[in-house]
Amino acid sequence: MAAAPRDPHAELAALQTLALRLLAAPWQPSVPAPTSPRAALLVKQAPADWPPDLPFPPGAHLVGSLVRTPRWSTVVLDSTLTPEQVLAYYRRELAARGWHEPAVGTPRLGGFAASGLPGQPASLRAVFVRGEQGPTLTVQALALANAPTDVRLDFQTDPQAVPRAPQGGFPMMTTVLPTIAPPPGACQWPLGGSTSPTLALSSTVVEADADLAALAAHYRQELERAGWILGSIAQQGAVAWSAWTFRDEQQAAWTGLLYLLQRPDTPRRFLAHLYAEQVGAAPMSAGGLSYAALAADRP
């Protein structure tokens, strides 16, 4: 008996059905299965209703998109930019288009960013909204080894997707400290920090093959990229430090101090501390908030 002729169109439809089924997360109710009649996987295409004022980074390659529901779609891009550059691009471009990062749901604690567990890539994430009822755009950029940066753009028009302050919740924690990315090839475990209207600090453990001078140079570059101005620098033995000045979003003047210590008992492990205080303010201010790193493992 001769085999039935293959139907490429039917096979493609079956493949898409399987892919959509695999994308479902029945154990996670907040992520609905893409079973809507409009659910679709689009290769090298953005959804037909993708807002024209939501740009892609320069030079980005459109991998494709997933239309999960009529109100939720995801675009996947490859970018030559770093994750930090991707988020900086969207913060700049979206602000000019009337979007903003809400004061709840996406705390910008700044300070030393976690590099994840050893062998895991680091990712950065930010949420933007336009209006009290949305829409909402979540940008996530993931650094991959020997590959372009993986960029995911989640666009939702459901008002329930807008981050909102929980009733009776804790106050929003923000800080003047910029986000400090880990050195290339290093593992960075934040130890937490503290912030108040006139003081902010962050500490981390770093494990790297680089020497103390190379690590200090990396962190200076991170602070200079954030607009901090280097005042003085020194290194003596196992300690390196640098003094800084900068202004916050309200143009208030601040001073900063970064110092690193190479542990004598573990030469590949370093302690780093970043401290900032507003010029003219008391060294310690009441009403500050402390936060701890959320890393699963710490050294």
Secondary structure in CASP SS format (residue, H / E / C, confidence):
PFRMAT SS
TARGET T0000
AUTHOR 0000-0000-0000
METHOD secondary structure of the structure
MODEL  1
M C 1.00
A C 1.00
A C 1.00
A C 1.00
P C 1.00
R C 1.00
D C 1.00
P H 1.00
H H 1.00
A H 1.00
E H 1.00
L H 1.00
A H 1.00
A H 1.00
L H 1.00
Q H 1.00
T H 1.00
L H 1.00
A H 1.00
L H 1.00
R H 1.00
L H 1.00
L H 1.00
A C 1.00
A C 1.00
P C 1.00
W C 1.00
Q C 1.00
P C 1.00
S C 1.00
V C 1.00
P C 1.00
A C 1.00
P C 1.00
T C 1.00
S C 1.00
P C 1.00
R C 1.00
A C 1.00
A E 1.00
L E 1.00
L E 1.00
V E 1.00
K C 1.00
Q C 1.00
A C 1.00
P C 1.00
A C 1.00
D C 1.00
W C 1.00
P C 1.00
P C 1.00
D C 1.00
L C 1.00
P C 1.00
F C 1.00
P C 1.00
P C 1.00
G C 1.00
A C 1.00
H E 1.00
L E 1.00
V E 1.00
G E 1.00
S E 1.00
L E 1.00
V E 1.00
R E 1.00
T E 1.00
P C 1.00
R C 1.00
W E 1.00
S E 1.00
T E 1.00
V E 1.00
V E 1.00
L E 1.00
D E 1.00
S E 1.00
T C 1.00
L C 1.00
T C 1.00
P H 1.00
E H 1.00
Q H 1.00
V H 1.00
L H 1.00
A H 1.00
Y H 1.00
Y H 1.00
R H 1.00
R H 1.00
E H 1.00
L H 1.00
A H 1.00
A C 1.00
R C 1.00
G C 1.00
W C 1.00
H E 1.00
E C 1.00
P C 1.00
A C 1.00
V C 1.00
G C 1.00
T C 1.00
P C 1.00
R C 1.00
L C 1.00
G C 1.00
G E 1.00
F E 1.00
A C 1.00
A C 1.00
S C 1.00
G C 1.00
L C 1.00
P C 1.00
G C 1.00
Q C 1.00
P C 1.00
A C 1.00
S E 1.00
L E 1.00
R E 1.00
A E 1.00
V E 1.00
F E 1.00
V E 1.00
R C 1.00
G C 1.00
E C 1.00
Q C 1.00
G C 1.00
P C 1.00
T E 1.00
L E 1.00
T E 1.00
V E 1.00
Q E 1.00
A E 1.00
L E 1.00
A C 1.00
L C 1.00
A C 1.00
N C 1.00
A C 1.00
P C 1.00
T E 1.00
D E 1.00
V E 1.00
R E 1.00
L E 1.00
D E 1.00
F E 1.00
Q E 1.00
T C 1.00
D C 1.00
P H 1.00
Q H 1.00
A H 1.00
V C 1.00
P C 1.00
R C 1.00
A C 1.00
P C 1.00
Q C 1.00
G C 1.00
G C 1.00
F C 1.00
P C 1.00
M C 1.00
M C 1.00
T C 1.00
T C 1.00
V C 1.00
L C 1.00
P C 1.00
T E 1.00
I E 1.00
A C 1.00
P C 1.00
P C 1.00
P C 1.00
G C 1.00
A C 1.00
C E 1.00
Q E 1.00
W E 1.00
P E 1.00
L E 1.00
G E 1.00
G E 1.00
S E 1.00
T E 1.00
S E 1.00
P C 1.00
T C 1.00
L E 1.00
A E 1.00
L E 1.00
S E 1.00
S E 1.00
T E 1.00
V E 1.00
V E 1.00
E E 1.00
A C 1.00
D C 1.00
A C 1.00
D C 1.00
L H 1.00
A H 1.00
A H 1.00
L H 1.00
A H 1.00
A H 1.00
H H 1.00
Y H 1.00
R H 1.00
Q H 1.00
E H 1.00
L H 1.00
E H 1.00
R H 1.00
A C 1.00
G C 1.00
W C 1.00
I E 1.00
L E 1.00
G E 1.00
S E 1.00
I E 1.00
A E 1.00
Q E 1.00
Q E 1.00
G C 1.00
A C 1.00
V E 1.00
A E 1.00
W E 1.00
S E 1.00
A E 1.00
W E 1.00
T E 1.00
F E 1.00
R E 1.00
D C 1.00
E C 1.00
Q C 1.00
Q C 1.00
A C 1.00
A E 1.00
W E 1.00
T E 1.00
G E 1.00
L E 1.00
L E 1.00
Y E 1.00
L E 1.00
L E 1.00
Q E 1.00
R C 1.00
P C 1.00
D C 1.00
T C 1.00
P C 1.00
R C 1.00
R E 1.00
F E 1.00
L E 1.00
A E 1.00
H E 1.00
L E 1.00
Y E 1.00
A E 1.00
E E 1.00
Q E 1.00
V C 1.00
G C 1.00
A C 1.00
A C 1.00
P C 1.00
M C 1.00
S C 1.00
A C 1.00
G C 1.00
G C 1.00
L E 1.00
S E 1.00
Y E 1.00
A C 1.00
A C 1.00
L C 1.00
A C 1.00
A C 1.00
D C 1.00
R C 1.00
P C 1.00
END
